Amino acid sequence: MSLPIPSPDPAGVRRRRTLVLSLVAGVVVIALIVIAAVIWTSRDADAEPGAAAVTATIDGTPAGVEPAEPTDEQAAALADLGAPGYLALHPFTVDAASVTTLSGELVLELTLPAEVPPGAFVTFARYAPEIDAWEPVATTLATDAVTATTRAMVQGGSASGGGGGGIRSASLSAPTAAGGLWTAVIGGIDSAVRGVEGALSDAGAAVASIADGVGDWWADASADWSADFALGSQWVMRASRELYGTAADVPECAPDAEGAVPWITDTVISDNNMIAGLGIEGGNAAVLLCAGPDPADPALLQVRAAANRAYGFSVVFPAGLEPLTAGMDALDISTSALIDAGYAVIASGGDLLVNPGRFILPTQTYSVTVDEAAVRASQAQTGTARVIEYALPTFPQALLSGVLGVALAELDPEDFFGGALGVFFLARDCDFAQWEAGTPWPELLGAVSTCLETLDSDALQKAAAEVARGAASGEGVVDGLAGEVAEEVAEAASGEAADRAAAFVSGGAEKARKVIAKLGWLTWFSISQTATDYIADAGTEEISDLPAWFVNATLAAEPTARWEDVEGTWCGITYPSCTPIVLGTTVTEWGTSTITFEAELGECFAGIGVDDPGSGANIVYCPAGAPTPAEVPGAEPGMPPTDDDVGFDRVFIYQGYGTAAWFREEDVAAVRG
């Protein structure tokens, strides 16, 4: 039965996703995001905000920028960057003909009428006709949070709009033609984006709202725009369809009634309402838990946990505890095989911070089954009742798990494989350790943007090909599971996993580049929500002294005898002959003999022996001191079995009345007295 930890006094504890100021040792600690409704502040408190402006230079020489009418395909792609809401600048081109050279460093600057608030991101993006998608590019936000800048090497090529044809490779950092189609995108948590929208409107910009089902939305959105307008004064607001990683369902387990798992007397789980100040009211804890008997085998304990945040949590088993099964419910065997193999390939023995095999991703449920022997061995080793715990991640872990979780939710299984590889590359190639919850927002945005530029389709394809080879052999796809289970999973997973990896590889650089572009946008949207969630949690309560989310199990006293003890040689007293008892099936001179366990009878154990050919008999084993069950017939009706003596281990083999006790061969002399 489950016994929740009592909830502490909820005073001063935040409600889910309400952002707070907390007092620690008398010092005000301000979370990175401190208000739910974001308000932009003007660059100059005494001046009216100006219109947003875009400028361009090539090797230091000013170049013109011109609004460009997008095609239907380009407009459709711009309306589908992600599910959360965002603002997009009217697409534009750089007038490379206005400078003497078409090659060099292109610098684009977007100057906004007010600061970009924490919780919002800004990035330039260019249209890639090869994949019919907009790709975010490395963008820095100045410390004043007003000016966003991107730098790209440009080379000779068409100076006309809608291009990008100078791209030589599928890396986001590759050179591009100066005349490619560009835009700027501002997204993030809904309140922050709405604040940006209001600031742009106050500065005189026209912001047209678009949503699903509006038909020819670009024409509708731009119908009232002037044909002669300054770039920066025309924006579209993409309505939010949903937020990423908003909440998880409370997991369900089989009823944890007393005796449901025969070797456990109590399970203690951290409260789903609140623990250590993180969450209040029903179902608002950061990790939601349940425990009970495994529906497929009540002799096993099942624990299920759901990550109720926009970031994930490490799954930590105590020393010596090897689970029978463990993993996220949303990942089938072959997908798990691919992700585990991909992690192993890219990590090359290192730590990539977020290993999906031992991590709950945002809003996902992670299920574990453990058996009695493993739990008893672990508790004997550790001296604690812990079965499992879920640790608050570090800030870098939170960011990476948020991206991986959104990729799982938004990409199809084949693309999720590629997306997961991309996240592992980010973890390997970027210095995530330098980022912390207190990192200034512009600095964090610049680091994320630069990190995304390291993604390369060739490296992604190479890793995918190696994973395809490894998945075919089943190597490394089920690390951390008990031996027999691991072998079964590997056999079932290897074929389908290899096929999925091969399908991704067959898509070539174009497939990889599409996944990288999509992953870039998913990263931007998830980072904003993840940082908001994490900072509100980490800044609310000091929880380093204990795991905030855990399951403990109090074990029943280990039995002094068990059915397996029946094996050995047993001898009679009145009928002085001996017979061996061997469990399972054995070959005899007449055929085969099979002995199996049936049930417990009080403190004794009942089984059945079947001979083939031939008949069978009941077998009851009673350890010394255990009273003989009433179900065992005696020598005659109303009489006990012949020679019965509760002071010794004994066995009763019978088909009906006339039963006698048999004793261990080494005890016969003592029984005779």
N, C-alpha and C positions, 0 to 999 in steps of 0.2 A: 504494500500500500504506500502511496505517496504522502510525504509529510513536508509541505512547503515551509521554507524559512519564513518566520514572521516578518512582515513588512515594517521597516523603520518608520519613524515619524516623517510624513511626506512634506513637512514644512520646508520651504526653501528649495525644493527639488523641482527641476524643470519638467514640464509636460513635453510629450514627444514633439521634437522639432521646434519647440519654442526656444529662442536663443536668449541667453541670460548673461548677467554680470554676476560673478561669484566672488565671495570674500574668502581669502585664504590668509591666515595669520595676520588679519587686519589690513591686508593690502588688496586693493581692488585689482582683480585680474580681468581684463577685457578680452572676450573671445574675438577671434578674427571677424566673425560676422556677429554684430551685436544688436541688430534690429531686424524685425521681421519685414517691415515695410521700408525698402531702401529709398533714400532720398539723395539725389545728386546734389553736389555742391559746386558752385561756380568757381572758375579759376581765379577770378578777381571779385572779391565780395562787393566792391564798389562799381563794378562794370556789368553791363548787360551781357549775357552769353552770346557769342557769335555763332554763325551757322557752321556746321561741320564742314571741313575742307580737306581735299585730297591733293597732294603735290607729288611730283615725280622728278627725279634726276637720273641721268645716266652718266656715270663717271664724273659726277659733280656738276654737269651741265643741266639746267632746268629743261624738262620735257613736258609737253602738253598732255593733259588727260582729258578724255572726251567720253561722255555717256554713250553707251552702246545698247541698242535694242537687242535683247536676247532672243534666240529662236525658241520655238515651243519646247524643244528638248532641253535647252539650257535653262529655261524658266522652270520647267517641271523638276529638273534636278535641284535647282535652288530652293524649291518648295519642299524638298524631301531630305534635308540634311539630318534630321533627327526628330524624335517625337516631342521633346520639350519645345517651348516657344523660343523664338529668336528673332532678331532684327537683321535684315540684309540690305546693304547699300545697293542702289541702282548699279548694275554692272557697268564697267568702263574699260577703256583701252588706253594704252600709253601711246601718244603720237610720236613714234620714234623718228619720223621724218623731220621733226622739228630740231633735231640735233645732228651734228656732223658725223657721229659714229653710231653704228647699230650694235656695237659690242662693248661690254664693260659691265660695271655694277649698276643695276637698277635699284634705286631706293624709293620706296613708296612711303608716304607719311599720311596718316589720318589724324587730323586734329579735331577733337570733340569739344562741344561747348561746356562740358563739365567733367568731373572725375568719373572714371569707370569704378563703380563701387565694388567692394569685396563681394564675392558671390556671382559676379559677372565676368565673362571673358570676352576678349576682342581678338580677332585674327583676320588677316587678309587671306583670301583664297583665290585660286585661279582655276579656270575651266580646262579640263583635259578632254579634248574630243576623242582621244583614243579609247577612253573608257566611259565617255558620256557622264562624267561626274566632276563635281567641284572638289578640289583638293586644298585643305588648309595648308598654309605655308608658315615657316618660322617667323614669328611676330613678337616684337618686344614692346612692352608698355613702359613708358618713362616713369620715373619715380613720382612725377606729379600726377600720374594716372590719367593723363589727358591725351597724350600723343602716342599713337601706335605706329610702329615702323617695321617694314620688312625689307630685306635685302636679297636680291637674286642676281646671279650672273646671267646676262643676256648675250645672245650671239646673233649674227646676221641671219635674217629671215624675213618673212612677210611682215610688214608693219600694219597690216589690216587687222580689224577686230575679229574676235571669235576664233583665234588661232591657238597658239600653243604648240604649233607644229615643229618647233625647234628642239623639242625634248628628245634627248639622246638616249635616255635610259628610264627605267621605271622608278627611280629614286625620287622622293619628293624634293630633294635638294639639287636636282639636275638643272643644267642651264635651260632657259626657255627663250622663245622669241619675244622681243620687246612688245609686239603688238597683240599678245594674248589677251583673253578676256579675264578681267579681274573683278572682285567685289570685296567687301569687308563684312564680317558677320559678328554680331554681338549676341551672346547667349548666356545661359546660366540659370540660377534659381529664378522662379517666376517673378518674385517681388523685385529682384534686382533688374531684370529685363524690363519690367514695367516702369521702373524708375528711369531707366535709360530712355525709353520711349517718351516719357513725359518731358524729360530734359530736352530731347531733340525737338519735340513739338513746341516747347516754350522758346526755343532758339529760332523758331521760324521754319523748321523743316516740315515737309509733308510726309506723314507716316500713314501708309495705306495698309489696312489689315486684310489678311488672306486666311482662308481656312479650307478644310476638305470640302469637296463637292461644289466649288464655285465656278466650275467650268473653265472658261478661258480667263484664268485668274489674273494673268499679267495685264491683259487688255483692260479688265475691269479695274484693277488696282491703279493703273496709270492713266485712266480715262480723264481724270481731272487735273493731271499734271500739265504744266506748261511745256510747250515744245522747246522753249528756250530757257533752260534752268541751269543753275550752278550745281556742279557735281558735289554731292554731300548734303543737298537739301531734299533729296527724294529717297525714301526708305520704304521697305515693306516689313510688316510685322507678321510673322508666321505664328498663328495661334497655337497654343500648347495643346497637344493631343493627350499626353500623359507625362508623368514624371517618372524618372528611372529610380528604381530601388526605394519606393515609398513605404511599403509595409509588407510583412509576411503573414501568412495564416498560422494560427497556433497549431502545431502538429498534433496528431492523434495517435495514441498507442492503445493496445489491448488493455482492458481494465486491470489495474495493478492491485487487485484484492489480495488479502492475506493468503499466502500459500500459492499465489498464481505462478510464481517462479519458485519451485520447491526448495531451492537452496538459499533463498533470500527472505529475511524477515521484515526488512524495511528498506525502502529507497527514499533518500532525501534529495530533492532537487531545488535549485535556486528558484526563487519565486518568479513566475511569469508576470506578476504585477509590478514588482519593483525590487531591485537589489542594488545596494551601494549607491543609491540615488539616481540610477540610470533608468528612468522611465517610471511612470505612475499611471494608475488606472489599469483595468484588465487588458492583458495582452500587449502591454507597451514596453516590456523589458527589451533590452537590446538583443538578447538571445532567448527564444521561446523554447521550452523543453517539455518532454514527456518521457516516461519510462514504463515498461511493462513487459509481459512475456511476449516472445516472438510469436506472431500468429501462426507461422509455419511449424514452430517447434517450441512448445511452452517450457521446455527444459532450458531454453536460452533466454538471456535478458536482451531486450531491444531498447535502445535509447535513440530518440529522434530530436533533432535541434534545428530551429529555423533562425536565420540571421535577419533580425527585424530592423535593419539599418541599410543605408546606401553603401555600406562597406561590409567586409566579411570578418570572420574570426578564425583564429588558429584552433585546430582540434588537437588536444594534447591528451595522450594516454599516459597513465603512471608507468613507472619502470616495470618491465616484465610482463605487461599486458599486451597480448597480441590479439586483435579482434578477428573474429571469423569472417565478418564482412564489414565493410566501411566505405561510404561514398555518398555523393549527392544523388538524390532521387531523380533529378532531372537528366542525369547523364546515363545513357544506356551503357552496356558493357563495352561495345566497340568504341564509343566516343571516349569513355574513360581510358580505354587502352591507348587511343591516339594522344590524348592530352598528357597522360603519364609518360608515354614514350617521347613526346615532343619536349616535355620538361627535362627529361634525362639527356636528350641530345643537346639542347641549348645550354643547360647548366654545366654539362661536362664535369660533374662532381661538385660544383659550387652550389651556393644558396641563392635562389632567385626570389627570396622573400615570400612568395605566395605559391605554394605547391598545392594544386587543386585536390590532390589525394588526401591532404590533411588540412583542408581549409573549407569553411562554409562560405560560399559566395553570397552576395546580397540577395535577400528575400528567398533564398533557396533553403531546402531542407536536407539535412545530412543524417543518414541512418546508420546505426552501428548495431551489430549483434556480438555478444561475448558469451563464452561458456563458463561453467562453474570452475573447471580446473584452472583456466587462465586467470580468473579473478582471484581465486584463493592463492595462487602462486604469487600474484602481484601484491596482494595485501600482506602476505607473509614477508615479502621483500621490502615493502615501503613502510609497513606499520600504520597505514592509513586506510580509510574506507573508500577512498576515491576510485571511481570507475572511469570518469572522463571529465575534462574541463575545457572551457572555451575562453581563450585569453584575448583581452583587448589588444588589437594589433597596434603596431607602431604606425606613425603617420604615413611613411612610405608604403607599408603593407596595406593600409586603408585605401590609399590612392590606387594601387595596382589591383587590389581585389575589387574595387568599384568598377574599374574598366573591364576586368575579366567578367564580372557579373553582368554588366550591361551587354557585353559581347555575347554571352550565353543567351540572354533574353532576346536579343535583337537579330542575331545572325542565324541562318539555317545551319544544320549540323556540319555540313561540309565546310562552309565558310567560317564557322566557329572554330574549327580545327586551325585554319589559317590565322584567325584572329587571336587565338590563344598563343600560337607561336609568336605573333607580333608582340603580345604583352610580355612574353618571356624574353624576347630580344630587348625590349625597353628596360626590363629589370636588369638584364646583363650589361647593357651598353651605356646606361645612364647612371649617374651618381645619385641614386635616390636617397642615400644616407644623409646627404646635405640638407634635405628638406625636412622641415618640422612644422608643427602646428603654428608656431609663431613666425614663420617666414613671411615677410611682407608680401601682400597680394601681387603687386606688379612683378616682383622677383619670381614668385612661384609660377605665374603665367608664362613669363619668359623662359623659365627652365623647362616647363612642360612642352612649350612650343618648340624649343631647340631639340628636346629629346625626341619628339615625333619625327623630326627631320632625319634621324638616324635610321629609320625604317627603310629597308631596301628590298625590292621584289626579288632580286637575284638571290640574296641571302635567305629569304623566306622560302623560295622554291628549293634551294639546296637542302635546307633543314627538313622540308616536307618530304623530299625524296629519301633522305636518310631515315626518317621516321617510317616511311612506307616499307623500307627494307626491314627495319627492326620490328614493325608491327606484324609482318608476315611470319616472323619467327616466334612471336609472343614474348620477346625479351623485354624486361623492364616494365611491362604494362600493368602488373598487379603487385608492385612492391608494397610490403607492409601487411599483407594478409597471411593468414595461417596457411601452411604448406599445401595440404590437399585442396583447400578451397582455391588457392592461387593457381594451382595446376589446372583445375576445372575452368576457371575464368579465362586463363590464358588460351586454352584450347578453343573455348567458345568465341573469344574476342578476336583472335589473330586474323582470321580470314576476312571478316567484315571490316575490321580496322584497316587492314592493308588495302582493301578495295576503296575505302573512303579517302585514304591518303593518296592513293594512285589517281583518283578522280580529281583531287585538288591539283596534283602535279601536272596532270594532263591539260589543265587550263592555262598553263604557261604563265608568262610574265603579266599578261593582261588580267588573268584571274587574281594573281597575287596583288597587283596594283589596285584593283577594285576593292579588295579586302583591306588594304592599307589605307585607302582613302576613307572608307567607311569607318575603320577603326579610329582614324584621326578624329572624325566628328564625334564618335561615341566617347572617345577619351575626353574631349573638351566638355561635353555635356555632363559626363559622370563626375569629372573632377570637381566641378562646381558644387554639385549636390553632396558628394562624398566629403569634401572639406567642410562644408557647412554642418553636416551631421556629426562628423568626428570631433570637430572643435567644440561643438556644444556638449558632447558627451565627455570628452577628456577634460574640459575645463570646469565641469560641474562638480566632480567628486574625485577625491584622491582614492584610488582603488588598487594601488600597487601592493597592498599588504595581503590581499587574498584574491583568488580568481573570483570574478563576479558571477560567473555562470558555471555550474558544475552539477554532477550527479554522484552521490555517495550511495553505497549499498552496505547494509548490515547483514552479514551472512549468518545463516543458521549453523548451529553446532555441527561440525563435520561428523558424519556417522562413523561409529567404531567398526562397523561391519558393512559389507555390501555383497550383492549377488555374486560378484566375481570371486568371492572367497570360497564359493562352493567347490571350486576345482581342487582335486586331490584324490587320494585313495581312502575309501570309507569301508569299515568292517562291521559285521554284526556280532552280537553277543550270543543270543539264543541260537541264531543261525550263523555259525562261525565261518563266514566266507567274506571275501573282500571284492570290491569293484571300483574301478577308476571312474571319475566323472570329469569329462573334458567339455567345456562349452563350445558351442558352434557345431559344425558338422565334421565327423570323423569317419574314417573308413574302417569297417569291421570285417571279420571273415564271412559274415552273412550279407553284407551290403553297406549301408551307412546308418549312422546314429546322429541325430541332431538334438541339441539341448539349448533351449532359449528361455529368456526371462519373460514372466507374465505380469506379476504384480507384487506389491508388498502386502504381507499379511501381518498386521501389527508390527512387531519388531523382527519378523521373519520374512523370507523372500520365497516367492512361489515361481516355479518354472514348469516346463513340460519337456519330456523327452520322447522323441518319435523315431522309431526304427523303420528302415525301408530295405527289404520288405519286413513286414511284421506289424506290431501294434505299438502303443505308447504307454506312458505312465506319468503321473504327477510327481514332481520333485519339489519338496519344501526343505529349505535350509534355514536352521535356527542357530544363531550364535549362542555361546554360553550365556546363561542368565535370562535369555528371552523365553517367555512362556510359550508352550506349544499352542498354536492356533486351534480354535474349536473346529475349523474346517478340516483338520487332519483326522481321518477316521481312526478309531482305536483297533485293538485286537479283536474286540467284539463290540456290538452296540452298547454304549454306556460305559465302556472301558477305555483307559488310555492306551496309547501304542505300547507294544511290548518293549521292555528294557529302557523306556524313556527316562532321561536324567538331565534336568535343566542345568546342571553344573558343568556341562560339556557342550561343545559344538556338536550338532547332530543333523542328520539328513533323514527324511522320510520319503520313501519311494513306494507309491501305492497306486492301485486302481480301484480299491474298495476296502472293506474291512479286512483285518488280518495284518495290519500295519505294524512294523517294528522299527525301532530307532537304529540307525547306523552311525558309527562314531569314527573320528579320524583314526587312521591306523596307529599313529603315535600315542593316542589316548586310550586305546583298548585296555591296556594293562591297568591303568588307573581306574577305569570304569569298573573292571572286574573286582577291584579292591584287593 
